[in-house]
Amino acid sequence: MKKKDNEKQFDVTVIGGGLTGKLMVTLLIKSNIFKKNKLCWINTEKKISKDKRVSFINFKNFFKLENDYKINFLTNHYLKINKIQIHNTDEIKPLCLEDEVGHGVVIRNDILKSSLIVSEDDLTVYKSKVISTSYDEFLRYLILENGMKINTSLVLSADGNLSPVRNMSNINFIDHDLDHTIISGYLNTNNFDSNTAKQIFLKDSFIGLLPVSKTVVNFVWSLDNQTLNKKVNFEYYDEISERLNSFFSKYNVNFNQTELQNKKLQIYPINIKYVQNPFKKRLALIGDSAHSIHPLAGQGFNLSIEDCFHMMDCIRNATKIGKDFGEISVLTEYSKLTRSRTNFITFITTILFYVFKKKNNFVNKMINVGLKNIEKTSLKGIFKILARGY
Ligand SMILES: Cc1cc2nc3c(=O)[nH]c(=O)nc-3n(C[C@H](O)[C@H](O)[C@H](O)COP(=O)(O)OP(=O)(O)OC[C@H]3O[C@@H](n4cnc5c(N)ncnc54)[C@H](O)[C@@H]3O)c2cc1C
């Protein structure tokens, strides 16, 4: 039957123009498995990325992106992290994780995105949202807001934490509200080692600090909603500077507000989403649509990178033996490959969130005794696995 003008057929369609969607598209193009006219990308994002957040990419994933997938990162675009320090209220000294090879790198999300070079000649791009989906034995169908109908053997959906596609296709998930708000932005600093990342656990909040230069740090501040809601006009910069300056006064490190261009804050509610089986017929979830975790260990995008690597392995193995890569057995294999790391990271970050969301001095004292002992035991390895990725 002749296809209508508003109907097109592809092998693989990627949904989402965030970090995961763009990475997946880049890897698919670089693999040369599919003809250009058989790849489709549904990307409603603007050309210039406004994502001013910063990501920590662990060493293993960074190495694989550079060496196996030949993604070129300029050395002045990232900072290497060799040391991670975990600080706690009333500590004697921080738990210090050093790694000669390096735990990983810190890179700005907009720079990371522009290092993934995708040309519109490499595939077909649609700039309209997916509004519904259905399937039969051979194809998945996507209807876009502009009336286009996409018929495709496999959909890889990187449509984020709220994932409309996950809802449209009835994929079950657990949604848990942590009653914290995430605030991300930049601060000026002095005496902050630009190869060290820090996680600070305070009484009402946690602060992750990633260096972006010798004098600027990016912060990810996870703040208890009860504290946030107590004040009518909550002055984020004053409040975070006050907390950090009081905590770091004994270390002679200072923080204050940055110049205007870096002042805009990004503020989100934080919900954990756990998806046990991130697939349905001819559809797999990748990135935040497949797992949303607390950012305290900087591992959310790392899990997404691993989703893309595993999906590429599954597609490559299937096509090598002439198997239909959209078949359910291929998607089951993808789910098996991603499950253990996703479960481990979701479990550990959630446990750490609740352990450190302590409310009284006794619990805090016990945590400090615990952290001191971890310094001498193999438990330190868990923090290293978290940071480095293996
Ligand atoms: C403050 C903060 C700091 C973080 N720091 C780190 C870190 O240091 N290291 C780390 O590894 N991770 C970190 N993370 C996690 C990381 O940022 C995310 O995991 C990652 O950005 C998720 O990218 P994504 O592409 O999966 O989703 P998103 O960025 O949410 O992208 C979703 C895309 O889908 C599109 N979309 C949605 N609905 C539709 C539709 N119906 N049709 C078509 N398109 C649609 C959207 O327009 C968007 O382009 C952090 C997260 C936060 C909140």
The ligand as an SDF file (V2000), in Angstrom:
LIG
                    3D

 53 58  0  0  0  0  0  0  0  0999 V2000
   20.8960   19.3390   39.3540 C   0  0  0  0  0  0  0  0  0  0  0  0
   21.2980   18.0460   38.6880 C   0  0  0  0  0  0  0  0  0  0  0  0
   22.6530   17.7350   38.5960 C   0  0  0  0  0  0  0  0  0  0  0  0
   23.0530   16.5500   37.9810 C   0  0  0  0  0  0  0  0  0  0  0  0
   24.3750   16.2290   37.9410 N   0  0  0  0  0  0  0  0  0  0  0  0
   24.7600   15.0650   37.3640 C   0  0  0  0  0  0  0  0  0  0  0  0
   26.1440   14.6750   37.3330 C   0  0  0  0  0  0  0  0  0  0  0  0
   27.0330   15.3640   37.8450 O   0  0  0  0  0  0  0  0  0  0  0  0
   26.4690   13.4960   36.7110 N   0  0  0  0  0  0  0  0  0  0  0  0
   25.5210   12.7100   36.1580 C   0  0  0  0  0  0  0  0  0  0  0  0
   25.8730   11.6390   35.6390 O   0  0  0  0  0  0  0  0  0  0  0  0
   24.1980   13.0550   36.1670 N   0  0  0  0  0  0  0  0  0  0  0  0
   23.7990   14.2010   36.7510 C   0  0  0  0  0  0  0  0  0  0  0  0
   22.4850   14.5420   36.7730 N   0  0  0  0  0  0  0  0  0  0  0  0
   21.5100   13.7450   36.0260 C   0  0  0  0  0  0  0  0  0  0  0  0
   21.5100   14.1320   34.5330 C   0  0  0  0  0  0  0  0  0  0  0  0
   21.4790   15.5330   34.3630 O   0  0  0  0  0  0  0  0  0  0  0  0
   20.3330   13.5250   33.8400 C   0  0  0  0  0  0  0  0  0  0  0  0
   20.3680   12.1440   34.0750 O   0  0  0  0  0  0  0  0  0  0  0  0
   20.3620   13.7720   32.3470 C   0  0  0  0  0  0  0  0  0  0  0  0
   20.4210   15.1410   32.0580 O   0  0  0  0  0  0  0  0  0  0  0  0
   19.0870   13.1860   31.7250 C   0  0  0  0  0  0  0  0  0  0  0  0
   19.0590   13.4410   30.3930 O   0  0  0  0  0  0  0  0  0  0  0  0
   17.8780   12.8580   29.4950 P   0  0  0  0  0  0  0  0  0  0  0  0
   18.2660   13.2110   28.0980 O   0  0  0  0  0  0  0  0  0  0  0  0
   17.6410   11.4260   29.8110 O   0  0  0  0  0  0  0  0  0  0  0  0
   16.5480   13.6550   29.9110 O   0  0  0  0  0  0  0  0  0  0  0  0
   16.1630   15.1820   29.6710 P   0  0  0  0  0  0  0  0  0  0  0  0
   17.3250   16.0580   29.7030 O   0  0  0  0  0  0  0  0  0  0  0  0
   15.0300   15.4720   30.5850 O   0  0  0  0  0  0  0  0  0  0  0  0
   15.6160   15.2240   28.1570 O   0  0  0  0  0  0  0  0  0  0  0  0
   14.3190   14.7890   27.7910 C   0  0  0  0  0  0  0  0  0  0  0  0
   14.0410   15.2080   26.3470 C   0  0  0  0  0  0  0  0  0  0  0  0
   12.8170   14.6170   25.8930 O   0  0  0  0  0  0  0  0  0  0  0  0
   12.0350   15.5910   25.2360 C   0  0  0  0  0  0  0  0  0  0  0  0
   10.6080   15.1850   25.2920 N   0  0  0  0  0  0  0  0  0  0  0  0
    9.8370   15.0740   26.3940 C   0  0  0  0  0  0  0  0  0  0  0  0
    8.6000   14.6970   26.0230 N   0  0  0  0  0  0  0  0  0  0  0  0
    8.6090   14.5540   24.6800 C   0  0  0  0  0  0  0  0  0  0  0  0
    7.6210   14.1690   23.7170 C   0  0  0  0  0  0  0  0  0  0  0  0
    6.3590   13.8670   24.0590 N   0  0  0  0  0  0  0  0  0  0  0  0
    7.9730   14.1270   22.4040 N   0  0  0  0  0  0  0  0  0  0  0  0
    9.2530   14.4220   22.0240 C   0  0  0  0  0  0  0  0  0  0  0  0
   10.2200   14.8030   22.8870 N   0  0  0  0  0  0  0  0  0  0  0  0
    9.8850   14.8590   24.1960 C   0  0  0  0  0  0  0  0  0  0  0  0
   12.3630   16.8950   25.9640 C   0  0  0  0  0  0  0  0  0  0  0  0
   12.0400   18.0220   25.1790 O   0  0  0  0  0  0  0  0  0  0  0  0
   13.8740   16.7240   26.1690 C   0  0  0  0  0  0  0  0  0  0  0  0
   14.5690   17.1100   25.0070 O   0  0  0  0  0  0  0  0  0  0  0  0
   22.0670   15.6950   37.4360 C   0  0  0  0  0  0  0  0  0  0  0  0
   20.7000   16.0070   37.5190 C   0  0  0  0  0  0  0  0  0  0  0  0
   20.3190   17.1630   38.1640 C   0  0  0  0  0  0  0  0  0  0  0  0
   18.8230   17.4820   38.2990 C   0  0  0  0  0  0  0  0  0  0  0  0
  1  2  1  0
  2  3  1  0
  2 52  2  0
  3  4  2  0
  4  5  1  0
  4 50  1  0
  5  6  2  0
  6  7  1  0
  6 13  1  0
  7  8  2  0
  7  9  1  0
  9 10  1  0
 10 11  2  0
 10 12  1  0
 12 13  2  0
 13 14  1  0
 14 15  1  0
 14 50  1  0
 15 16  1  0
 16 17  1  0
 16 18  1  0
 18 19  1  0
 18 20  1  0
 20 21  1  0
 20 22  1  0
 22 23  1  0
 23 24  1  0
 24 25  2  0
 24 26  1  0
 24 27  1  0
 27 28  1  0
 28 29  2  0
 28 30  1  0
 28 31  1  0
 31 32  1  0
 32 33  1  0
 33 34  1  0
 33 48  1  0
 34 35  1  0
 35 36  1  0
 35 46  1  0
 36 37  1  0
 36 45  1  0
 37 38  2  0
 38 39  1  0
 39 40  1  0
 39 45  2  0
 40 41  1  0
 40 42  2  0
 42 43  1  0
 43 44  2  0
 44 45  1  0
 46 47  1  0
 46 48  1  0
 48 49  1  0
 50 51  2  0
 51 52  1  0
 52 53  1  0
M  END
$$$$
